[in-house]
């Protein structure tokens, strides 16, 4: 998007379906210091993605729930 913020709509992809791998790929593709905003419909993503991001050394800036109940996760790439 040009301002250092990238968006990844995971749809209904869950960690069992490869969400974790896709998250890893997407965050690795943006510059350090930029932000990836992930939107995910899988309820388990709320439990799975923030710890994964932290384990990978990134900063979870926000974990929100959109009006339609989907997870909106804002992660800053740190390494």
N, C-alpha and C positions, 0 to 999 in steps of 0.2 A: 504493500500500500504506500510505500515511499516514506512514511513517517516513523519507520521502525516498529510498526505493529503489523503482525501477520495474523490471518485468520484460518482456522482449520475446523470445518464442520464435519464432525465424525459421523453424523447421522445416527443410526442405531447401532453402530459398530461397538462391540464390547471388548473387554480385555481378552476374553476367550476367543474372539474372532480376529484378533490382531490389532486392537486399538493401541496396546502398549508399544508394539513395534512401529506402528504408523506414527505415534507420538514421538518416539525416539528419532525417526527419520525426519519428521517435520522440524523438530527443535534443532536438530543438527544442521539443517539447511539454512538457518537464519543466522545473522551475525551476533556475536556475543554482545550483550547489552540490549538487544532488541527483545520485543515481547511477542509471544504467541498466545492468541486467545483461542482456546479450544471450546467448542460447543459439542456436547455429547448427550444423547438421549438415553443411553444405558444407565439405569439407576446405580449399578455397581461402579460406574466410572467415578462417582463422588468419593468412593472409598479407595479406589485403586490408583487414580491418576495423581492426586497431590503427593502421596508418599513416594510414588515413582519419580516424580519430578525432583523432589527433595533428595532422594537417594542418588539421583544423577548429578546433583550439585547445583540445581537451578533454584531460583527463588519463586515461590508461589506468592504472587501479589494479591490475588483475590480468588475466592471461590463463591460463586453466586448461583442462584437458581433463577432462570428466566421465567417469564409469565406462564409459559407453557410447560413448566416443570423440568426443563432441561438444564444440565449443568453448564455453567459458563466459567471456565477456568482460565485465569490470566497468569502466565508464567514468563518470567524474565530469564533469558538464557545467560548463564553465568560462566560457562566454560566450553 
